[in-house]
Amino acid sequence: MKRIKRRYLALQIESKSSLQHMSLINAIWGSINKLYGEYGASQTNLSLINYDSENKQAIIRTNLSTLNIVRSSLVAINSIAGSSVSLHVLSISGTIKALKKSIKK
């Protein structure tokens, strides 16, 4: 059986208001679903690993094969829970340890 390769994305959230972690992940799922449909969304295996509301940073995990789907869906998000936001990808890595190391630089 083939091992599934995953990628971790560090996100910076630009927003004037604080967001709940569930509203963030729902907005990402909704954007993927709108652009690529349910089949595309099911292929991503997306999950929220960590969310820091003080620094407005998040770490999400996805499959390597659907990395471009997730990145393009993040660009399409412009509002979450009624407040305007923009999501920026700070770094991408194959492990959480290397991702956190690259963010701190």
ChimeraX commands (.cxc) that place a marker at each C-alpha (Angstrom):
marker #1 position 0.00,0.00,0.00 radius 0.5
marker #1 position 1.32,3.42,-0.98 radius 0.5
marker #1 position 1.97,5.98,1.73 radius 0.5
marker #1 position 0.08,9.27,1.41 radius 0.5
marker #1 position 2.43,12.25,1.28 radius 0.5
marker #1 position 1.21,15.27,3.19 radius 0.5
marker #1 position 2.14,18.92,3.25 radius 0.5
marker #1 position 1.72,21.44,6.04 radius 0.5
marker #1 position 0.95,25.07,5.27 radius 0.5
marker #1 position 1.56,27.97,7.64 radius 0.5
marker #1 position -1.01,30.72,7.13 radius 0.5
marker #1 position -1.01,34.35,8.19 radius 0.5
marker #1 position -4.52,35.75,8.60 radius 0.5
marker #1 position -4.97,39.46,7.91 radius 0.5
marker #1 position -8.13,40.61,9.65 radius 0.5
marker #1 position -9.24,43.40,11.94 radius 0.5
marker #1 position -11.40,41.10,14.04 radius 0.5
marker #1 position -10.48,37.86,15.74 radius 0.5
marker #1 position -11.78,34.64,14.21 radius 0.5
marker #1 position -12.86,31.36,15.69 radius 0.5
marker #1 position -11.03,28.26,14.50 radius 0.5
marker #1 position -14.23,26.64,13.28 radius 0.5
marker #1 position -15.17,29.64,11.15 radius 0.5
marker #1 position -11.70,29.57,9.57 radius 0.5
marker #1 position -11.79,25.88,8.62 radius 0.5
marker #1 position -15.41,26.18,7.42 radius 0.5
marker #1 position -14.42,29.09,5.16 radius 0.5
marker #1 position -11.53,27.08,3.69 radius 0.5
marker #1 position -13.77,24.03,3.13 radius 0.5
marker #1 position -16.45,26.24,1.59 radius 0.5
marker #1 position -13.98,27.84,-0.80 radius 0.5
marker #1 position -12.63,24.46,-1.93 radius 0.5
marker #1 position -16.15,23.14,-2.32 radius 0.5
marker #1 position -17.21,26.16,-4.37 radius 0.5
marker #1 position -14.21,26.03,-6.72 radius 0.5
marker #1 position -13.66,22.27,-7.08 radius 0.5
marker #1 position -16.86,20.62,-5.88 radius 0.5
marker #1 position -17.31,17.87,-3.35 radius 0.5
marker #1 position -15.04,15.48,-5.19 radius 0.5
marker #1 position -12.16,17.95,-5.15 radius 0.5
marker #1 position -12.78,18.76,-1.51 radius 0.5
marker #1 position -12.79,15.08,-0.56 radius 0.5
marker #1 position -9.42,14.56,-2.24 radius 0.5
marker #1 position -7.67,17.23,-0.14 radius 0.5
marker #1 position -7.96,15.44,3.24 radius 0.5
marker #1 position -7.74,18.91,4.78 radius 0.5
marker #1 position -7.43,19.45,8.52 radius 0.5
marker #1 position -6.60,22.33,10.84 radius 0.5
marker #1 position -3.59,21.39,12.94 radius 0.5
marker #1 position -3.01,24.55,14.96 radius 0.5
marker #1 position -4.64,27.97,15.25 radius 0.5
marker #1 position -3.16,30.88,17.17 radius 0.5
marker #1 position -5.75,33.62,17.50 radius 0.5
marker #1 position -3.34,36.09,19.13 radius 0.5
marker #1 position -0.78,36.02,16.32 radius 0.5
marker #1 position -3.45,35.22,13.73 radius 0.5
marker #1 position -1.56,32.25,12.36 radius 0.5
marker #1 position -2.77,28.78,11.47 radius 0.5
marker #1 position -1.27,25.48,10.32 radius 0.5
marker #1 position -3.27,23.25,8.00 radius 0.5
marker #1 position -2.49,19.83,6.55 radius 0.5
marker #1 position -3.34,18.58,3.07 radius 0.5
marker #1 position -2.27,15.91,0.61 radius 0.5
marker #1 position 0.69,16.70,-1.63 radius 0.5
marker #1 position -1.31,15.93,-4.76 radius 0.5
marker #1 position -3.94,18.55,-3.88 radius 0.5
marker #1 position -1.61,21.28,-2.65 radius 0.5
marker #1 position -2.40,23.56,-5.60 radius 0.5
marker #1 position -6.14,23.11,-5.06 radius 0.5
marker #1 position -5.84,24.25,-1.45 radius 0.5
marker #1 position -3.55,27.18,-2.27 radius 0.5
marker #1 position -5.85,28.48,-4.99 radius 0.5
marker #1 position -8.85,28.12,-2.69 radius 0.5
marker #1 position -7.10,30.14,0.02 radius 0.5
marker #1 position -6.67,33.03,-2.39 radius 0.5
marker #1 position -10.41,33.03,-3.15 radius 0.5
marker #1 position -11.36,33.68,0.49 radius 0.5
marker #1 position -12.08,37.36,1.12 radius 0.5
marker #1 position -14.48,37.30,4.07 radius 0.5
marker #1 position -15.03,35.05,7.08 radius 0.5
marker #1 position -18.00,35.48,9.41 radius 0.5
marker #1 position -18.85,38.87,7.95 radius 0.5
marker #1 position -15.40,40.44,8.32 radius 0.5
marker #1 position -12.99,40.97,5.44 radius 0.5
marker #1 position -9.86,38.83,5.56 radius 0.5
marker #1 position -6.95,37.78,3.43 radius 0.5
marker #1 position -4.96,34.60,3.92 radius 0.5
marker #1 position -1.26,34.45,3.11 radius 0.5
marker #1 position 0.82,31.28,2.90 radius 0.5
marker #1 position 3.97,31.86,4.95 radius 0.5
marker #1 position 5.62,28.50,4.36 radius 0.5
marker #1 position 5.03,24.95,3.14 radius 0.5
marker #1 position 6.78,21.89,4.51 radius 0.5
marker #1 position 6.56,18.13,4.74 radius 0.5
marker #1 position 6.81,18.10,8.55 radius 0.5
marker #1 position 5.43,20.30,11.29 radius 0.5
marker #1 position 8.85,20.58,12.91 radius 0.5
marker #1 position 10.47,22.01,9.76 radius 0.5
marker #1 position 7.49,24.28,9.19 radius 0.5
marker #1 position 7.73,25.84,12.65 radius 0.5
marker #1 position 11.48,26.20,12.20 radius 0.5
marker #1 position 11.04,28.08,8.90 radius 0.5
marker #1 position 8.38,30.39,10.40 radius 0.5
marker #1 position 10.67,31.46,13.26 radius 0.5
marker #1 position 13.43,32.60,10.86 radius 0.5
marker link #1:1,2 radius 0.2
marker link #1:2,3 radius 0.2
marker link #1:3,4 radius 0.2
marker link #1:4,5 radius 0.2
marker link #1:5,6 radius 0.2
marker link #1:6,7 radius 0.2
marker link #1:7,8 radius 0.2
marker link #1:8,9 radius 0.2
marker link #1:9,10 radius 0.2
marker link #1:10,11 radius 0.2
marker link #1:11,12 radius 0.2
marker link #1:12,13 radius 0.2
marker link #1:13,14 radius 0.2
marker link #1:14,15 radius 0.2
marker link #1:15,16 radius 0.2
marker link #1:16,17 radius 0.2
marker link #1:17,18 radius 0.2
marker link #1:18,19 radius 0.2
marker link #1:19,20 radius 0.2
marker link #1:20,21 radius 0.2
marker link #1:21,22 radius 0.2
marker link #1:22,23 radius 0.2
marker link #1:23,24 radius 0.2
marker link #1:24,25 radius 0.2
marker link #1:25,26 radius 0.2
marker link #1:26,27 radius 0.2
marker link #1:27,28 radius 0.2
marker link #1:28,29 radius 0.2
marker link #1:29,30 radius 0.2
marker link #1:30,31 radius 0.2
marker link #1:31,32 radius 0.2
marker link #1:32,33 radius 0.2
marker link #1:33,34 radius 0.2
marker link #1:34,35 radius 0.2
marker link #1:35,36 radius 0.2
marker link #1:36,37 radius 0.2
marker link #1:37,38 radius 0.2
marker link #1:38,39 radius 0.2
marker link #1:39,40 radius 0.2
marker link #1:40,41 radius 0.2
marker link #1:41,42 radius 0.2
marker link #1:42,43 radius 0.2
marker link #1:43,44 radius 0.2
marker link #1:44,45 radius 0.2
marker link #1:45,46 radius 0.2
marker link #1:46,47 radius 0.2
marker link #1:47,48 radius 0.2
marker link #1:48,49 radius 0.2
marker link #1:49,50 radius 0.2
marker link #1:50,51 radius 0.2
marker link #1:51,52 radius 0.2
marker link #1:52,53 radius 0.2
marker link #1:53,54 radius 0.2
marker link #1:54,55 radius 0.2
marker link #1:55,56 radius 0.2
marker link #1:56,57 radius 0.2
marker link #1:57,58 radius 0.2
marker link #1:58,59 radius 0.2
marker link #1:59,60 radius 0.2
marker link #1:60,61 radius 0.2
marker link #1:61,62 radius 0.2
marker link #1:62,63 radius 0.2
marker link #1:63,64 radius 0.2
marker link #1:64,65 radius 0.2
marker link #1:65,66 radius 0.2
marker link #1:66,67 radius 0.2
marker link #1:67,68 radius 0.2
marker link #1:68,69 radius 0.2
marker link #1:69,70 radius 0.2
marker link #1:70,71 radius 0.2
marker link #1:71,72 radius 0.2
marker link #1:72,73 radius 0.2
marker link #1:73,74 radius 0.2
marker link #1:74,75 radius 0.2
marker link #1:75,76 radius 0.2
marker link #1:76,77 radius 0.2
marker link #1:77,78 radius 0.2
marker link #1:78,79 radius 0.2
marker link #1:79,80 radius 0.2
marker link #1:80,81 radius 0.2
marker link #1:81,82 radius 0.2
marker link #1:82,83 radius 0.2
marker link #1:83,84 radius 0.2
marker link #1:84,85 radius 0.2
marker link #1:85,86 radius 0.2
marker link #1:86,87 radius 0.2
marker link #1:87,88 radius 0.2
marker link #1:88,89 radius 0.2
marker link #1:89,90 radius 0.2
marker link #1:90,91 radius 0.2
marker link #1:91,92 radius 0.2
marker link #1:92,93 radius 0.2
marker link #1:93,94 radius 0.2
marker link #1:94,95 radius 0.2
marker link #1:95,96 radius 0.2
marker link #1:96,97 radius 0.2
marker link #1:97,98 radius 0.2
marker link #1:98,99 radius 0.2
marker link #1:99,100 radius 0.2
marker link #1:100,101 radius 0.2
marker link #1:101,102 radius 0.2
marker link #1:102,103 radius 0.2
marker link #1:103,104 radius 0.2
marker link #1:104,105 radius 0.2
view
